[in-house]
């Protein structure tokens, strides 16, 4: 509970005497419902307790339960109760009993009423005022729709504990509940009367018989008439599901008179469970690609996979902070992550009853291709540089190659491209071969293609002039020739002519200069 509140506590009805609530006279049978609100005036009213007025109890050792209900007349539904105990003798006067975490969530316009039952089979009328808050902070109350304020033990009677007659010596443990259910939280104690003015300590224990372990201790003082204080814990004591709950006491006096003991507890979740939804969207839609996810915060399963349109939904979550991260597969880009409450995906704060959706959108990277430009020299200097221009959008857009070199373009998007050689002076472009058969000025590339464009050139040897260099078989992979300088011009012309004849099939497809 928050330490501070600016919400005022109010009595109902306002500016009126206590309302008479009548007990009919049959032990532990409720009397009729008595209206306190015809219609609540706030969006969220929280019942904080009751104030009882003189006479509170008229009989020694009396116990009573005041139950709160909502609904139209004849259709009331109980939403919680307070159990209290009477004095050891006589009238104890007015007092109030406040719930440490009020019963909240009562909507605007709701009729609220109270009824009572008691341990003694004697008719009686109590003067009652209900204490309440309007629009209390959620961390200061418990919604009645989730948890019920009840007693341990459940049912009509408290447990009876016989104290040891030696002051401050523990009594035996007495079982209160053999097995509590899920989400049990002890918040207060309502002990009965003890004779004389003594101090008393009452333990809450958990564990099997003869193996109980004390969880908390209530310390109370007894004042005139022998009535003990209704006492609240400063917080809530959680009791694990299935646990056996017991109690024992010790006191300052020597009497062995039985003391009735009951604990007030919430049973049920303290806050509305939250929901977390992770959904997958792909572009293009319909992809069968699986995307892997890892979570934090105790989600189960903590890892999972989704394809387009699928969801992983976590329900009944405790309010808190959770995280989810996607492992992006090769060929995809994480385009966006949208958390519906605006949080970061690795720190999603879920409030009570909140539902948050996290949408991961991934875009498939364009399927790419490879374009290879390679250079072959048939006749001539293998170190001659040949300039090229490529486009559109290819990088580099200009480059040079010598015999046997390649320019490789990776990750080329599908489309139409061109590659052109700038033929140096004194050279002949013998052929351009595109591996898919396209024209080099309009190469159509599809996803996944590997296309090679081979430019083959030869030295231009004018007829009858010979060459200042002589040609001999060289190291080129294309069967070209290198140049040496120790033969006559006539021999050079002959060898060059032979090389050109060898490439006649290429020349047949056309020469470019």
C-alpha positions as CSV (number, residue, x, y, z in Angstrom):
1,X,0.0,0.0,0.0
2,X,1.2,3.5,-0.7
3,X,2.3,5.4,2.3
4,X,0.4,8.5,1.4
5,X,-3.2,9.2,0.2
6,X,-5.0,12.3,-0.6
7,X,-8.3,10.5,-0.8
8,X,-10.5,11.3,2.2
9,X,-12.2,8.5,4.2
10,X,-15.9,9.1,4.5
11,X,-18.8,7.5,6.6
12,X,-22.0,6.2,5.1
13,X,-24.5,7.5,5.4
14,X,-23.1,11.0,5.6
15,X,-24.4,13.4,8.4
16,X,-26.7,10.8,9.8
17,X,-27.0,8.6,12.9
18,X,-25.7,5.0,12.8
19,X,-27.9,2.7,10.9
20,X,-29.5,-0.1,12.9
21,X,-28.5,-3.6,11.6
22,X,-30.6,-6.3,13.2
23,X,-29.5,-9.8,14.1
24,X,-32.5,-12.2,14.2
25,X,-31.5,-14.5,17.0
26,X,-30.4,-17.7,15.4
27,X,-26.6,-18.3,16.0
28,X,-24.5,-17.8,12.9
29,X,-27.4,-17.1,10.7
30,X,-27.4,-13.7,8.9
31,X,-30.1,-11.2,9.4
32,X,-31.6,-9.1,6.6
33,X,-29.5,-6.8,4.4
34,X,-29.6,-3.1,5.4
35,X,-29.0,-0.5,2.8
36,X,-26.2,2.1,3.3
37,X,-25.9,3.5,-0.2
38,X,-28.9,3.7,-2.6
39,X,-26.4,4.4,-5.3
40,X,-22.6,5.0,-5.0
41,X,-21.5,8.4,-6.4
42,X,-18.0,7.6,-7.7
43,X,-16.6,5.5,-10.5
44,X,-14.8,3.3,-7.9
45,X,-16.0,3.1,-4.3
46,X,-13.9,1.1,-1.8
47,X,-15.2,-0.1,1.5
48,X,-12.7,0.5,4.3
49,X,-14.5,-0.9,7.4
50,X,-17.2,-0.2,9.9
51,X,-17.8,1.9,13.0
52,X,-19.9,0.4,15.7
53,X,-21.8,2.5,18.2
54,X,-22.9,2.0,21.8
55,X,-23.9,-0.6,22.7
56,X,-21.4,-2.6,20.7
57,X,-21.7,-5.9,22.5
58,X,-24.0,-6.7,25.4
59,X,-22.8,-10.2,26.2
60,X,-19.5,-11.7,27.3
61,X,-17.5,-13.6,24.6
62,X,-19.6,-12.7,21.7
63,X,-18.3,-13.0,18.1
64,X,-19.9,-11.4,15.1
65,X,-19.4,-11.1,11.3
66,X,-20.5,-8.0,9.4
67,X,-20.9,-8.8,5.7
68,X,-20.9,-6.3,2.8
69,X,-23.1,-6.8,-0.2
70,X,-24.0,-5.0,-3.4
71,X,-27.0,-5.2,-5.7
72,X,-30.7,-4.5,-6.0
73,X,-33.0,-5.4,-3.1
74,X,-33.5,-9.2,-3.0
75,X,-30.5,-9.7,-5.4
76,X,-27.6,-8.7,-3.0
77,X,-24.2,-10.4,-3.6
78,X,-21.7,-10.7,-0.8
79,X,-18.3,-9.1,-1.5
80,X,-16.5,-9.6,1.8
81,X,-16.8,-9.5,5.6
82,X,-15.2,-8.5,8.9
83,X,-15.2,-10.8,11.9
84,X,-14.9,-9.2,15.4
85,X,-15.0,-10.4,19.0
86,X,-16.7,-9.0,22.0
87,X,-15.6,-8.2,25.6
88,X,-15.1,-10.6,28.4
89,X,-17.8,-8.8,30.3
90,X,-20.2,-5.9,29.8
91,X,-20.4,-3.2,27.1
92,X,-17.1,-2.1,25.4
93,X,-18.5,1.0,23.8
94,X,-18.1,2.4,20.3
95,X,-15.1,1.5,18.1
96,X,-14.1,1.0,14.5
97,X,-12.7,-1.9,12.5
98,X,-10.8,-0.9,9.4
99,X,-9.6,-3.2,6.6
100,X,-5.9,-2.5,5.8
101,X,-6.6,-3.0,2.0
102,X,-10.2,-1.8,1.3
103,X,-12.6,-3.7,-0.9
104,X,-12.6,-1.7,-4.1
105,X,-14.1,-1.7,-7.6
106,X,-17.7,-0.9,-6.7
107,X,-18.9,1.0,-9.7
108,X,-20.9,4.2,-9.9
109,X,-24.6,3.9,-9.1
110,X,-24.3,0.6,-7.0
111,X,-26.5,-0.1,-4.1
112,X,-24.4,-1.1,-1.0
113,X,-25.7,-2.9,2.1
114,X,-24.6,-4.7,5.3
115,X,-25.9,-7.6,7.3
116,X,-24.7,-9.4,10.5
117,X,-24.6,-12.8,12.2
118,X,-23.3,-13.6,15.6
119,X,-22.3,-16.4,17.9
120,X,-25.0,-16.0,20.5
121,X,-28.6,-17.0,19.8
122,X,-30.0,-13.8,21.1
123,X,-31.6,-11.1,18.9
124,X,-29.7,-7.8,18.9
125,X,-29.4,-4.5,17.1
126,X,-26.1,-2.9,16.2
127,X,-25.6,0.7,15.3
128,X,-23.4,0.7,12.2
129,X,-21.7,3.2,9.9
130,X,-19.8,2.0,6.8
131,X,-16.4,3.7,6.2
132,X,-15.4,4.1,2.6
133,X,-13.2,5.9,0.0
134,X,-14.0,7.2,-3.5
135,X,-11.5,6.5,-6.3
136,X,-8.7,5.1,-4.1
137,X,-5.4,4.4,-5.8
138,X,-5.3,0.8,-7.2
139,X,-2.2,-0.1,-5.1
140,X,-4.1,0.8,-1.9
141,X,-7.1,-1.6,-2.4
142,X,-8.1,-5.0,-3.7
143,X,-10.9,-5.3,-6.3
144,X,-13.9,-7.4,-4.9
145,X,-14.2,-8.9,-8.4
146,X,-10.8,-10.7,-7.9
147,X,-10.3,-11.5,-4.2
148,X,-12.8,-12.1,-1.3
149,X,-12.2,-10.8,2.2
150,X,-12.9,-13.7,4.4
151,X,-11.9,-15.5,7.6
152,X,-9.4,-18.2,8.5
153,X,-10.9,-20.5,9.7
154,X,-13.8,-20.1,7.2
155,X,-17.3,-20.7,8.4
156,X,-18.9,-19.6,11.6
157,X,-16.5,-20.1,14.5
158,X,-13.1,-19.0,15.5
159,X,-10.6,-21.6,16.7
160,X,-10.2,-22.0,20.4
161,X,-6.7,-21.7,21.9
162,X,-6.0,-22.7,25.5
163,X,-3.2,-20.6,26.9
164,X,-0.4,-22.0,29.1
165,X,-0.8,-20.9,32.7
166,X,2.8,-19.9,32.9
167,X,3.2,-16.3,31.7
168,X,4.7,-15.8,28.3
169,X,4.8,-19.6,27.6
170,X,3.6,-20.8,24.2
171,X,0.4,-22.7,24.0
172,X,0.1,-25.7,21.7
173,X,-0.5,-25.0,18.0
174,X,-4.1,-25.1,16.9
175,X,-5.0,-25.7,13.3
176,X,-6.9,-22.9,11.5
177,X,-7.0,-24.3,8.0
178,X,-5.6,-27.7,6.8
179,X,-4.9,-26.5,3.3
180,X,-5.3,-23.0,2.0
181,X,-6.1,-22.3,-1.7
182,X,-4.3,-20.2,-4.2
183,X,-3.6,-16.5,-3.5
184,X,-4.2,-16.4,0.2
185,X,-3.1,-13.3,2.1
186,X,-3.6,-12.7,5.8
187,X,-4.2,-9.0,6.6
188,X,-5.6,-8.9,10.2
189,X,-6.6,-10.8,13.3
190,X,-9.8,-10.8,15.3
191,X,-9.0,-12.4,18.7
192,X,-11.7,-13.0,21.3
193,X,-11.9,-12.0,24.9
194,X,-9.6,-13.0,27.7
195,X,-10.3,-12.4,31.4
196,X,-8.4,-9.7,33.2
197,X,-6.2,-7.1,31.8
198,X,-3.3,-8.9,30.1
199,X,-1.0,-8.5,27.2
200,X,-1.0,-11.2,24.6
201,X,1.1,-12.4,21.5
202,X,-0.5,-14.5,18.9
203,X,1.5,-16.3,16.2
204,X,0.6,-17.3,12.7
205,X,2.3,-20.5,11.7
206,X,2.6,-22.6,8.6
207,X,3.6,-26.2,8.3
208,X,2.7,-29.7,9.1
209,X,1.6,-30.6,12.7
210,X,4.5,-30.4,15.1
211,X,6.6,-28.7,12.4
212,X,4.9,-25.3,12.3
213,X,7.0,-22.3,11.5
214,X,6.0,-18.8,12.7
215,X,5.3,-16.4,9.9
216,X,4.3,-13.3,11.9
217,X,3.2,-12.3,15.4
218,X,0.4,-10.0,16.6
219,X,1.1,-8.2,19.9
220,X,-2.0,-6.7,21.6
221,X,-3.0,-5.2,24.9
222,X,-6.1,-6.0,26.8
223,X,-8.1,-3.2,28.3
224,X,-11.1,-2.7,30.5
225,X,-13.6,-5.5,30.1
226,X,-11.1,-7.9,28.6
227,X,-11.6,-7.1,24.9
228,X,-8.6,-7.5,22.6
229,X,-7.9,-5.1,19.8
230,X,-8.8,-5.9,16.2
231,X,-5.3,-5.7,14.7
232,X,-4.0,-5.2,11.1
233,X,-0.7,-6.2,9.6
234,X,1.2,-3.3,8.0
235,X,1.1,-5.3,4.8
236,X,-0.2,-8.6,3.5
237,X,1.2,-12.0,4.6
238,X,1.2,-14.4,1.6
239,X,0.5,-18.0,2.4
240,X,1.6,-20.6,-0.2
241,X,-1.1,-22.6,-1.8
242,X,-1.8,-25.9,-0.1
243,X,-0.2,-24.8,3.2
244,X,-1.6,-25.7,6.6
245,X,-2.2,-22.7,8.8
246,X,-2.1,-22.8,12.6
247,X,-2.0,-20.5,15.5
248,X,-0.7,-20.4,19.1
249,X,-0.4,-17.7,21.8
250,X,1.3,-16.7,25.0
251,X,0.2,-14.0,27.5
252,X,1.2,-12.1,30.6
253,X,-1.5,-13.6,32.9
254,X,-1.9,-17.1,34.4
255,X,-5.5,-17.8,33.4
256,X,-6.1,-20.9,31.2
257,X,-9.4,-19.5,29.8
258,X,-9.9,-20.3,26.1
259,X,-9.2,-17.5,23.6
260,X,-11.0,-17.6,20.3
261,X,-8.8,-16.6,17.3
262,X,-9.6,-15.9,13.7
263,X,-7.6,-14.2,11.0
264,X,-8.9,-11.9,8.3
265,X,-7.5,-12.8,4.8
266,X,-8.0,-12.1,1.2
267,X,-8.4,-15.1,-1.0
268,X,-7.9,-14.6,-4.7
269,X,-5.6,-12.5,-6.9
270,X,-4.8,-9.1,-5.5
271,X,-4.8,-7.6,-9.0
272,X,-6.4,-8.4,-12.3
273,X,-4.2,-10.6,-14.4
274,X,-2.5,-9.1,-17.4
275,X,-2.2,-10.3,-21.0
276,X,0.7,-10.0,-23.4
277,X,0.3,-10.8,-27.1
278,X,3.2,-11.0,-29.5
279,X,2.1,-11.0,-33.2
280,X,4.1,-11.4,-36.4
281,X,3.6,-9.4,-39.6
282,X,5.7,-9.9,-42.8
283,X,6.1,-7.9,-46.0
284,X,5.3,-9.4,-48.3
285,X,2.5,-11.1,-46.4
286,X,2.0,-14.8,-46.3
287,X,5.7,-15.7,-45.8
288,X,6.4,-19.1,-44.3
289,X,9.6,-17.9,-42.8
290,X,9.8,-18.7,-39.1
291,X,11.0,-15.9,-36.7
292,X,12.5,-16.9,-33.3
293,X,11.7,-15.0,-30.1
294,X,13.2,-14.9,-26.6
295,X,11.4,-13.5,-23.6
296,X,12.3,-12.2,-20.1
297,X,10.3,-11.8,-16.9
298,X,9.4,-15.4,-16.3
299,X,7.1,-16.0,-19.3
300,X,6.4,-19.6,-20.2
301,X,7.3,-20.7,-22.8
302,X,10.3,-18.4,-22.7
303,X,11.1,-19.0,-26.4
304,X,8.9,-19.6,-29.4
305,X,8.7,-19.1,-33.2
306,X,6.1,-17.3,-35.3
307,X,5.3,-17.1,-39.0
308,X,3.3,-14.3,-40.7
309,X,-0.2,-13.9,-39.0
310,X,0.6,-16.0,-36.0
311,X,0.5,-14.9,-32.3
312,X,1.9,-16.0,-29.0
313,X,-0.5,-15.1,-26.2
314,X,0.3,-15.1,-22.5
315,X,-2.7,-14.8,-20.2
316,X,-3.1,-14.7,-16.4
317,X,0.1,-12.8,-15.9
318,X,1.1,-11.0,-12.7
319,X,1.4,-7.3,-13.3
320,X,5.1,-6.5,-13.8
321,X,7.8,-6.0,-16.4
322,X,8.4,-8.4,-19.3
323,X,10.5,-8.4,-22.4
324,X,10.6,-9.9,-25.8
325,X,13.3,-10.0,-28.5
326,X,13.4,-11.2,-32.1
327,X,16.3,-13.0,-33.8
328,X,16.2,-11.6,-37.3
329,X,16.8,-14.3,-39.9
330,X,19.1,-13.9,-42.9
331,X,17.4,-12.1,-45.8
332,X,15.1,-10.1,-43.6
333,X,15.0,-6.7,-42.0
334,X,13.2,-5.8,-38.7
335,X,11.2,-2.9,-40.0
336,X,9.3,-2.0,-36.8
337,X,8.4,-3.1,-33.3
338,X,5.2,-1.5,-32.0
339,X,4.2,-2.0,-28.3
340,X,0.6,-0.9,-27.9
341,X,1.2,0.9,-24.5
342,X,4.3,2.7,-25.9
343,X,6.9,0.8,-23.9
344,X,10.2,-0.5,-25.2
345,X,9.9,-4.2,-26.2
346,X,12.6,-5.3,-23.7
347,X,10.8,-3.5,-20.8
348,X,7.0,-3.9,-21.2
349,X,5.2,-2.9,-18.0
350,X,1.9,-4.6,-17.5
351,X,-0.6,-3.1,-15.1
352,X,-3.5,-5.0,-13.4
353,X,-6.0,-6.2,-16.1
354,X,-3.9,-4.6,-18.9
355,X,-3.6,-6.3,-22.3
356,X,-0.6,-5.2,-24.4
357,X,0.2,-6.3,-27.9
358,X,3.7,-6.3,-29.4
359,X,3.8,-6.3,-33.2
360,X,7.0,-7.3,-35.0
361,X,7.0,-6.3,-38.7
362,X,9.8,-7.7,-40.9
363,X,10.4,-6.9,-44.6
364,X,12.1,-9.4,-46.8
365,X,15.2,-8.1,-48.4
366,X,15.1,-8.0,-52.2
367,X,16.4,-11.2,-53.7
368,X,19.7,-10.3,-55.4
369,X,21.8,-11.4,-58.3
370,X,25.5,-11.4,-59.3
371,X,26.8,-9.7,-62.4
372,X,30.4,-10.5,-63.6
373,X,32.3,-8.5,-66.3
374,X,35.4,-10.2,-67.5
375,X,38.2,-9.2,-70.0
376,X,39.9,-11.4,-72.6
377,X,42.7,-10.3,-74.9
378,X,43.3,-12.5,-78.0
379,X,46.3,-10.6,-79.5
380,X,48.2,-7.8,-77.9
381,X,49.6,-6.6,-74.7
382,X,47.9,-8.4,-71.7
383,X,48.6,-5.4,-69.5
384,X,46.6,-3.1,-71.7
385,X,43.8,-1.4,-69.6
386,X,40.3,-1.3,-71.0
387,X,37.8,1.2,-69.6
388,X,34.2,0.3,-68.9
389,X,31.0,2.0,-67.9
390,X,28.2,0.2,-66.1
391,X,24.7,1.2,-64.9
392,X,22.2,2.2,-63.8
393,X,23.0,2.1,-60.1
394,X,25.9,-0.3,-60.3
395,X,28.9,0.6,-58.1
396,X,31.5,1.3,-59.3
397,X,29.9,2.9,-62.4
398,X,33.3,3.0,-64.1
399,X,36.3,0.7,-63.9
400,X,39.2,-0.7,-66.0
401,X,40.2,-4.3,-66.6
402,X,43.2,-6.0,-68.1
403,X,43.4,-9.4,-69.6
404,X,42.1,-12.1,-67.2
405,X,40.6,-9.6,-64.7
406,X,37.0,-9.4,-63.6
407,X,34.6,-6.8,-62.1
408,X,32.1,-8.6,-59.9
409,X,28.9,-6.8,-58.8
410,X,27.2,-8.6,-55.8
411,X,23.7,-8.1,-54.4
412,X,22.4,-6.7,-57.6
413,X,18.7,-6.1,-57.4
414,X,16.5,-7.5,-60.2
415,X,16.3,-5.2,-63.1
416,X,17.8,-4.1,-66.4
417,X,21.5,-3.0,-66.7
418,X,24.1,-2.2,-69.3
419,X,27.8,-2.6,-69.5
420,X,29.9,-0.9,-72.2
421,X,33.6,-1.0,-73.1
422,X,35.5,2.1,-74.2
423,X,37.7,0.5,-76.9
424,X,41.2,1.9,-76.8
425,X,42.9,3.2,-80.0
426,X,44.6,0.4,-81.9
427,X,42.2,-2.3,-80.6
428,X,39.3,-4.2,-82.0
429,X,36.3,-5.4,-79.9
430,X,36.0,-8.9,-81.3
431,X,33.0,-10.0,-79.3
432,X,30.7,-9.4,-76.3
433,X,29.1,-12.5,-74.9
434,X,26.3,-12.3,-72.2
435,X,25.7,-15.6,-70.6
436,X,21.9,-15.2,-70.6
437,X,21.9,-14.2,-74.3
438,X,20.9,-10.5,-73.7
439,X,22.4,-7.5,-75.4
440,X,25.1,-6.0,-73.2
441,X,23.2,-2.6,-73.3
442,X,20.0,-4.3,-71.9
443,X,20.9,-7.1,-69.5
444,X,17.8,-8.4,-67.7
445,X,18.7,-9.8,-64.3
446,X,16.3,-11.9,-62.2
447,X,16.6,-12.8,-58.5
448,X,19.3,-15.4,-57.9
449,X,20.9,-15.0,-61.3
450,X,24.6,-15.1,-61.9
451,X,25.3,-13.5,-65.3
452,X,28.7,-13.2,-66.9
453,X,29.6,-10.6,-69.6
454,X,32.8,-11.4,-71.5
455,X,34.5,-8.7,-73.6
456,X,37.1,-10.0,-76.0
457,X,39.5,-7.7,-77.8
458,X,42.5,-8.1,-80.1
459,X,45.2,-5.8,-81.3
460,X,44.4,-4.0,-84.6
461,X,47.1,-5.1,-87.1
462,X,46.7,-3.1,-90.5
463,X,47.1,-5.4,-93.5
464,X,50.6,-5.3,-95.0
465,X,52.2,-3.3,-92.2
466,X,53.2,-6.0,-89.8
467,X,53.7,-5.3,-86.2
468,X,56.6,-3.8,-84.3
469,X,56.2,-6.7,-81.9
470,X,56.1,-10.4,-82.5
471,X,53.3,-12.6,-81.0
472,X,53.7,-16.0,-79.3
473,X,51.4,-18.1,-77.2
474,X,51.0,-16.3,-73.9
475,X,49.6,-16.9,-70.4
476,X,46.0,-15.8,-71.1
477,X,43.2,-18.2,-70.1
478,X,41.5,-17.3,-73.4
479,X,44.3,-18.7,-75.5
480,X,45.5,-15.2,-76.5
481,X,49.0,-14.1,-77.3
482,X,51.6,-12.1,-75.5
483,X,54.2,-9.9,-77.3
484,X,58.0,-10.3,-77.7
485,X,60.4,-8.2,-79.6
486,X,62.9,-10.5,-81.4
487,X,61.2,-11.5,-84.8
488,X,60.7,-9.7,-88.1
489,X,57.6,-7.7,-89.0
490,X,56.5,-10.3,-91.6
491,X,56.5,-13.1,-89.0
492,X,54.5,-10.8,-86.7
493,X,51.8,-10.2,-89.3
494,X,51.5,-13.9,-90.0
495,X,51.0,-14.8,-86.4
496,X,48.5,-12.1,-85.9
497,X,46.5,-13.2,-89.0
498,X,46.5,-16.8,-87.6
499,X,45.1,-15.5,-84.3
500,X,42.3,-13.6,-86.1
501,X,41.4,-16.6,-88.2
502,X,41.1,-18.7,-85.0
503,X,38.5,-16.3,-83.7
504,X,36.4,-16.3,-86.9
505,X,33.3,-17.7,-85.1
506,X,33.4,-14.6,-82.8
507,X,33.9,-12.2,-85.7
508,X,30.9,-13.7,-87.4
509,X,28.6,-12.2,-84.7
510,X,29.9,-8.7,-85.5
511,X,32.8,-6.5,-84.6
512,X,32.6,-3.3,-82.6
513,X,35.3,-0.6,-82.7
